[in-house]
Amino acid sequence: MYWIIFFVFMAISLFVQYQLKSRFAKYSKEFLPSGMTGKQVAEKMLHDNGIYDVQVGCVEGTLTDHYNPTNKTLNLSQDVYYGSSVSSAAVAAHECGHAVQHATAYRWLGLRSAMVPSVNIGSQWSMWLILGGLLLSSITSIGYYVAVIGVVLFAFTTVFAFVTLPVEFDASNRALVWLENSGMLSGKSHDHAKDALRWAARTYVVAALASLANLLYYVALLTRR
């Protein structure tokens, strides 16, 4: 059952990732009329929302864009930072959406940030405790309780994955509204940005469902034992 879950969600994840990359590759060839780069789009959206204390920087990699609320930095991949396409604008605006969430104390972002320490512990130790506990359970009853602790820690990562969903969808909605209201994108270009961000959001949905499926599997193992 575990391997069925693993391969099913791996196949779905690969399909979504393929669609995401193909969409971004396609829309990266569609250039903005203004010629603004992703960096300039990000700075304009930040300033339009009254945010001046967030630094926009460049990081290596592809689709490695992220906002760091701890030091208020908006980090864009090189293709987005220097690009002047629909893809670049969509990604830059989406990450700015997280900065706006932070500035306006968006509750789901606050909850996700508060969960990070617990999730770090869970992601590091849960599997070891589950596997070790199940092995020990054949020798001593203590092993069962060790496995239960591991499942509880893993549950934190599952809850975190689902808390991430409203954060990501809200950031995309903020980005799309601003892109349209600012005149940055309109018509088909705006639809293409929406399409790209939807596929990006689906990666988080797949991850959350996969985490839930694994959690239910571990709970079933403990119940049977």
Phi, psi and omega per residue, in radians:
M1 nan -0.705 3.141
Y2 -1.050 -0.784 -3.094
W3 -1.234 -0.528 3.051
I4 -1.097 -0.844 3.106
I5 -1.020 -0.791 -3.085
F6 -1.051 -0.882 -3.063
F7 -1.268 -0.596 3.106
V8 -1.089 -0.857 -3.097
F9 -1.304 -0.473 3.037
M10 -1.137 -0.742 3.127
A11 -1.105 -0.767 3.117
I12 -1.105 -0.757 -3.124
S13 -1.096 -0.749 3.126
L14 -1.109 -0.677 3.114
F15 -1.113 -0.797 -3.139
V16 -1.134 -0.736 3.125
Q17 -1.094 -0.692 3.106
Y18 -1.100 -0.807 3.131
Q19 -1.092 -0.720 3.141
L20 -1.069 -0.868 -3.107
K21 -1.142 -0.668 3.136
S22 -1.176 -0.658 3.100
R23 -1.130 -0.809 -3.114
F24 -1.172 -0.620 3.093
A25 -1.138 -0.703 -3.139
K26 -1.159 -0.824 -3.063
Y27 -1.392 -0.190 3.062
S28 -1.286 -0.225 3.094
K29 -1.642 0.000 3.121
E30 -1.816 1.875 -2.959
F31 -1.583 2.656 3.137
L32 -1.292 2.455 3.094
P33 -1.060 -0.595 -3.110
S34 -1.317 -0.356 -3.108
G35 1.302 0.183 -3.125
M36 -1.247 2.499 3.093
T37 -1.449 2.962 3.100
G38 -1.035 -0.663 3.104
K39 -1.060 -0.790 -3.126
Q40 -1.198 -0.641 3.088
V41 -1.096 -0.780 -3.135
A42 -1.078 -0.808 -3.121
E43 -1.111 -0.677 3.140
K44 -1.163 -0.746 3.141
M45 -1.141 -0.715 3.102
L46 -1.051 -0.842 -3.108
H47 -1.168 -0.640 3.104
D48 -1.118 -0.418 3.103
N49 -1.736 0.239 3.080
G50 1.252 0.432 -3.134
I51 -1.870 2.062 -3.115
Y52 -2.185 0.010 -3.097
D53 -1.857 0.298 3.084
V54 -1.878 2.211 -3.139
Q55 -1.608 2.320 3.121
V56 -1.717 2.092 -3.116
G57 -2.204 3.114 -3.091
C58 -2.087 2.372 3.104
V59 -2.225 2.769 -3.137
E60 -1.365 2.828 3.085
G61 1.808 3.055 3.115
T62 -2.001 2.278 -3.086
L63 0.966 0.674 3.088
T64 -1.753 0.267 -3.078
D65 -1.165 2.421 3.116
H66 -2.863 2.750 3.050
Y67 -1.896 2.302 -3.138
N68 -1.872 1.867 -3.092
P69 -1.272 -0.313 -3.097
T70 -1.224 -0.647 3.122
N71 -2.091 0.166 3.094
K72 0.936 0.962 3.069
T73 -2.114 2.403 3.092
L74 -1.880 1.931 -3.003
N75 -1.847 2.062 -3.103
L76 -1.933 2.460 3.061
S77 -1.149 2.810 -3.044
Q78 -1.028 -0.717 -3.135
D79 -1.093 -0.624 -3.139
V80 -1.391 -0.759 -3.085
Y81 -1.032 -0.801 -3.084
Y82 -1.691 -0.241 -3.075
G83 -1.315 2.725 3.122
S84 -2.261 0.760 -3.082
S85 -1.945 3.076 3.080
V86 -1.086 -0.703 3.114
S87 -1.068 -0.797 -3.130
S88 -1.076 -0.776 -3.140
A89 -1.123 -0.720 -3.119
A90 -1.109 -0.822 -3.124
V91 -1.154 -0.804 -3.130
A92 -1.055 -0.746 -3.139
A93 -1.183 -0.647 3.121
H94 -1.090 -0.812 3.129
E95 -1.144 -0.585 3.043
C96 -1.129 -0.557 3.085
G97 -1.005 -0.636 3.079
H98 -1.183 -0.665 3.107
A99 -1.125 -0.677 3.098
V100 -1.163 -0.701 3.069
Q101 -1.001 -0.780 -3.134
H102 -1.116 -0.760 -3.100
A103 -1.175 -0.523 -3.108
T104 -1.748 0.170 3.106
A105 0.985 0.849 3.095
Y106 -1.064 2.158 -2.941
R107 -1.106 -0.639 -3.122
W108 -1.202 -0.616 3.074
L109 -1.168 -0.703 3.099
G110 -1.091 -0.710 3.118
L111 -1.142 -0.743 3.136
R112 -1.114 -0.726 3.126
S113 -1.116 -0.670 -3.137
A114 -1.179 -0.459 -3.106
M115 -1.457 -0.227 -3.023
V116 -0.970 -0.819 3.138
P117 -1.019 -0.764 3.135
S118 -1.158 -0.687 -3.134
V119 -1.166 -0.669 3.104
N120 -1.060 -0.732 3.105
I121 -1.158 -0.777 -3.126
G122 -1.083 -0.783 -3.114
S123 -1.182 -0.452 -3.104
Q124 -1.489 -0.630 -2.972
W125 -2.007 -0.308 -3.005
S126 -1.027 -0.836 -3.086
M127 -1.128 -0.693 3.118
W128 -1.094 -0.738 -3.123
L129 -1.202 -0.687 3.133
I130 -1.135 -0.888 -3.117
L131 -1.135 -0.803 3.133
G132 -1.111 -0.705 3.140
G133 -1.134 -0.724 3.133
L134 -1.144 -0.636 3.089
L135 -1.191 -0.739 -3.129
L136 -1.215 -0.449 -3.071
S137 -1.106 -0.377 3.095
S138 -1.352 -0.212 -3.116
I139 -1.893 -0.789 -3.083
T140 -2.486 2.650 -3.137
S141 -1.182 -0.323 3.119
I142 -1.071 -0.582 -3.134
G143 -1.014 -0.646 3.126
Y144 -1.050 -0.780 -3.102
Y145 -1.235 -0.548 3.044
V146 -1.111 -0.749 3.122
A147 -1.135 -0.655 3.108
V148 -1.069 -0.748 3.101
I149 -1.053 -0.722 3.115
G150 -1.088 -0.724 3.127
V151 -1.143 -0.688 3.115
V152 -1.100 -0.737 3.104
L153 -1.127 -0.691 3.107
F154 -1.143 -0.581 3.130
A155 -1.069 -0.572 3.094
F156 -1.077 -0.699 3.138
T157 -1.189 -0.587 3.105
T158 -1.192 -0.789 3.105
V159 -1.064 -0.721 3.123
F160 -1.039 -0.719 -3.141
A161 -1.088 -0.655 3.137
F162 -1.361 -0.574 3.063
V163 -1.146 -0.527 3.137
T164 -1.145 -0.514 -3.056
L165 -1.025 -0.938 3.122
P166 -1.098 -0.520 3.118
V167 -1.121 -0.807 -3.099
E168 -1.245 -0.743 3.136
F169 -1.135 -0.695 3.130
D170 -1.143 -0.706 3.122
A171 -1.085 -0.704 3.106
S172 -1.156 -0.722 3.116
N173 -1.087 -0.758 3.099
R174 -1.060 -0.716 -3.126
A175 -1.118 -0.814 -3.091
L176 -1.152 -0.678 3.104
V177 -1.110 -0.785 -3.127
W178 -1.169 -0.731 -3.128
L179 -1.029 -0.631 3.134
E180 -1.375 -0.812 -3.094
N181 -1.160 -0.548 -3.132
S182 -1.417 -0.172 -3.107
G183 1.393 0.155 -3.136
M184 -1.158 -0.730 3.116
L185 -2.353 2.560 3.095
S186 -2.691 2.836 3.084
G187 1.068 -2.317 -3.104
K188 -1.119 -0.603 -3.133
S189 -1.086 -0.720 3.113
H190 -1.168 -0.677 3.100
D191 -1.114 -0.658 3.125
H192 -1.191 -0.684 3.078
A193 -1.108 -0.712 3.107
K194 -1.100 -0.730 3.128
D195 -1.091 -0.771 -3.137
A196 -1.108 -0.771 -3.122
L197 -1.207 -0.541 3.093
R198 -1.132 -0.737 3.122
W199 -1.179 -0.597 3.079
A200 -1.120 -0.712 3.137
A201 -1.151 -0.559 -3.120
R202 -1.147 -0.445 3.086
T203 -1.106 -0.632 3.117
Y204 -1.263 -0.609 3.111
V205 -1.129 -0.793 3.129
V206 -1.077 -0.750 -3.140
A207 -1.089 -0.710 3.141
A208 -1.158 -0.763 -3.141
L209 -1.167 -0.667 3.099
A210 -1.117 -0.721 3.114
S211 -1.112 -0.722 3.123
L212 -1.130 -0.740 3.132
A213 -1.073 -0.741 3.114
N214 -1.154 -0.688 3.121
L215 -1.078 -0.788 3.127
L216 -1.107 -0.620 3.101
Y217 -1.117 -0.780 3.138
Y218 -1.140 -0.687 3.097
V219 -1.100 -0.704 3.122
A220 -1.109 -0.684 3.103
L221 -1.053 -0.808 -3.128
L222 -1.165 -0.648 -3.139
T223 -1.122 -0.757 3.140
R224 -1.147 -0.642 -3.124
R225 -1.297 nan nan
